[in-house]
Amino acid sequence: KLEKVESRLYGLRGLRHSVLGAVASGIATRPDELMDLHRRTLYSVQRGEAKLAPLVSRAVKDLVEWGLLEDGGGALRATELGAALSRTYLNPESVPRLRALAPRIKKPTVAALLYLVSAMPDMTYVPTTSSEADRIMDMLIDRAPELVDVVEWTDLDSVAAVKTALVLWDWIEEATEDQIVEAYGIGPGDLASAVDSATWISSAMASIATLAGLGAEVAEQLRVLSKRIESGVRPELLQLVEIPGVGRVRARRLYSAGYRTLDRLATARPEDLLRVPGIGRSTVASILEFFGRKDEAARLKSDSDGEGRAGPGLEGFMS
């Protein structure tokens, strides 16, 4: 049986997205044009024009109030912030939520920025129950006590945002997936969803941070944070995880073995890289190819293919 098709506009949340995008792109800039546009949507077919009209008007009102649209005598236009936000696809409600939370945070630490990211309306929270509030508060007191008064502890979404931020914090501090899953009582899929959402949201927030009044320094911190969340690493490994085939575990092993920069790795001898625990021939070949050492990579792959037929061939390669 086919599943029922539902419009993704689903009320004010979707309509704010749609209205902002329509105005920012110039598709529709007047209220009557916006109504004509949305009258042709699946949402209008399913909900009816009578319900659509007040919601479109409310969406416009909210966007103007939040400083994302300006009313120039009947014709709407996107502000610089509104145009930037429309390109990120963030929920427009992110702006008022950001403005409400940011002034309560005294210093943009990693913990504070992770909480801001986790508190955004597009975030996928890790599973959280109200009975966990006390335990999560204790964890926050131990790790980032300056944020305790920022959180609305009676609101489950706020508690879930804190738990999600703590999960992400452990992730970028290179805790293993098993350690995180066990510590927070979540599944691997919950962690993966939170990482995906937070990577996108932090990157999008970085692109609007200056326009939203957070400043260029915070924008840069968010850009770095997005990369750390995506790869699950501390800052010193960000260069190494740019190499295809080198994830968080291999990057840490290379770093611990003394290969701490791309410059250091670019001139490394293949035989020395092969001595690093957990770094095999395919990974070394990827490293060599990344630095344009394609002939050496091809020789290593050739020797690797020969191992299955004639045993180890490292000596021939090293010569």
N, C-alpha and C positions, 0 to 999 in steps of 0.2 A: 504494500500500500504506500502510495506517495505521501511524503510528509507535507503538511500545510505550509505554504509559502507566506511568510510574514514580512512586511515592510521593515527595513532597518531604520527608518526615521523614528519609529516608536516614541512619539511625543516630543516634549521640549528638548531633550538631550540631542536627539537626532536632527531636529529642525534647526537648532542653533548652529550645528555643524553645516547644514545645508544652506541656510540663509547667509552665513558668513562667507562660505565658499562662493556662492552665487554673486554676492556683492563684490567681493575681492577680485573675482575674475572678470567682472563686468557683464556677466550674463543677465543679471537683473539688478537694477539699482533703485527702483521705485516700488512702493508697497503693492501697487496693482500688478507690476511685473512679477514680483515675488509670489503673489497669489496665483497668477496665471501659470507660473512655473510649477508650483507645488500642487496645483489643481490636476496636473497631468501625472502625478506620481501614484504608485501603488498604495501609498499611505492614504491618499485622498479617496481612492476607490474603496478601501477597506473601512475607513473611519467616517467618510462623508465630509463634504465641504463645510457643513455647519460647524463641525468640530475643528476643522483645519484652520479656518480664518482666525479665531481668537488665539490659537497657538502660534501662528506665524507672527501675529502682532506682538505677542508676548516675547517671542524669540528676538524680534527686532528691538524691543524695549530693553531687554536684558543686555544685548550686545552693545547698545548705545550707552547704557549705564556703566558697563564694565570697561568702556573706553576702547572697544574694538571696532565700532562703527560710529560715524558722525552723520547727523541729519543736516544736510545743507539745503533747507527749504524745500523739502519733499523728495529730494534725490539723496540717496544714501551713498556713502563711500567708506571704504575700509581705512582705518588709521594705520600708521606704520606697524604698530603692534598687532592689529587685527590681520593685516596682510601676512605678516610673518607667521602668526599663529595658524592661519589657514593652510600654509604650506607644510606645517608639521603634522596636521591632522589630530593634534591634541584636542581634547574636549575643551570648548571655550570656557567652561566653568573652572578650568585650571587656573585662570587668571585671578578671579576673586579669591579662590582658595589660597593661592600663593601669596596674595597681598594680605590675607588674614593671618597666615602662619609666619611668614618671613620676619615681620617686625618683632615677634616674640622670641626669635632665635638670636642670641647675642653674638655668636661667632659661627661662621660657616665651616664647622668641622666636618669630617667625613661622616660622622654619625648624624649630624644635623641635616646634611644634604641627602643622606639615605632616607631619613624620615620624611623630608619634603617630597622626594621622589615617590616614596611609598604611600604618601597621603594624597596623591593626585587622583582624580576621579577615574582615570583610565587604568590604574594599577590593578593587577590581579593579585589579591592578597593570598597568602598561604592560609590554610584552614585554621580558624581560631574560635575558641569558645569563651564565653563570659567567665567560666570558672578559672581560666588561665590568667586573668588580669593581674592577680597578686604576684604570681610567679614572674610574669613578664615585667612588671614594675620593678621587682627585685633585681632582675637582670639589667634593666636600664639604669638603676641606681648604681650598680657595680661598675658599669661600663661607660655611661654618659649621664651622670646625675644632673647636668645642666639642662637636660631635656625633659625631666620629669614633670615640671610645672607647665610645659608646653602642651602636653597631651591631655585630652579630655577622657579621663579614665572610665567614665560612666557610659561612654559611647563605644560600642563594640567595633565599629569601623576604625576608630582611632587606635584601639588596642591592637587590632589586626595590622594596622599600618606599622606600629612599633615592632610587632613580632616579625613582620616581613622585612623591616629594616635590619633587625638583628640577624635574621637568616642571611640577608645579602651581605652584611658586614662580615660574618664568618666566611662566606663564599669568597669575598675579595681578599680575605686574610689567608686564603688557601687551605681552609679546612676541607676535608674530603667530603664527597657526597654522602657516604655512609655516616660520617660523624654528624653532619647536619641533620640528616633524616632521623637519626636516633635522638639527637639532642632536642629537637623541636616536635617530634611526633608527626612528621609530615611524610609524604611520599616523594619519590624521585621526580615524578611528573609535576608536583606542586613546586618544587625547587626550579625545575626547568621553565615553568610558566612565569614564575616571579622574575627569573633572570632575563627572559625574553622581554617581558613588559618593562622592567626597570632599565634595560639597555636602551630601548627606544625612547622611553619617557625622559631619561636623563639627557640623552642626546638632543631631543626636541627642546627641553627646557634650556639647554645651553644656547640654542639659537635664538631664544627670545629673552634670555636673562637680562641683558643690558637694557632692552626696550621696556622690560617689566620693572626696572628700577633696582635690580639686584647687583648690577655692576659688572664690569669686564672681568674682574678677578674671579668672581663666582662663576661666570660663564665658562672660563677656562677650567676651573675646578670640576664643573659638571661634565665638560668634554672628557677630561681625564678619567673621571669616575665612570662614565659610560663605557670606556674602553676596558677599565678594570672589571666592571660587572660582566661585560661580554665574555672576557677570558677567564675571570675568576682568579686574578693575580694581584700581588702587591705591585706598587709602582715600578720597582726596579726590573720587573720582568716584561714590561710592556713592549720593549724593543724586540725581545726574543720571540714573543708569541706572534709577531708579524710574519714569521717564517712558516710557510705551509708545512704541515705535519708536526710542528712543534707546539704542543698544547701546554697547559699549565704544569703538568708533571714533568715533562721532558725539559721545559724551560728552567724549572727549578734545579733539575739535575745538572744542566749545562752551567747554570749560574754558580752552583756550588763547586763545580769542577774548575772554575776560574774564567769561564767564557761569559763575561758580564756585559759586554757591549757587542754591537754588530761589527764594529771595527776589529775587535779581538777575534770574533768568530770568522770573519771574512778570510783571514789568512791561516786559519787552523789547518793542520794536517789531518787528512781523513783517518789515518791510523790512530792519531791521538783522540779524535772524537769517538772512535769505536771503543775506546777504553772506558768511556763514561758509562756507568751503569744505566741500563735501560735505553741506550741510544744504539739502535741497530743500523744495518746497512741502508735500508730505505729512508730512514730519517737523515742519515749523513748525506745521502744522495740528494734529498730535498734541500738540505742546507747548501750544498755545493751549487745546485741549480739556482737557488735564490741569489747567490752572489755571482752568477754568470760563469761558474766553473763547470760548464756542461761536459767537456771532454772527460774530466775527472769523474763526474757523476756517471757518465756512460760506462766508463771502465769499471766503476764500483758495481754498477748494476749487472754488467757482464760477468764479473767475478762471482757475484751473488747467484746468478743463474747457474754458473758452473759448479757451485758448491754442492748442489743436489746430485750432480753426476760424478764429481771427482773429489769430494771432500773439500776442506777449507782451502781457499785460494788467496788468502790475505798476503802471503809472501810475494806472490807475483804482482799483486797490485802495488804493494809498498815499493817494489823495485822500480 
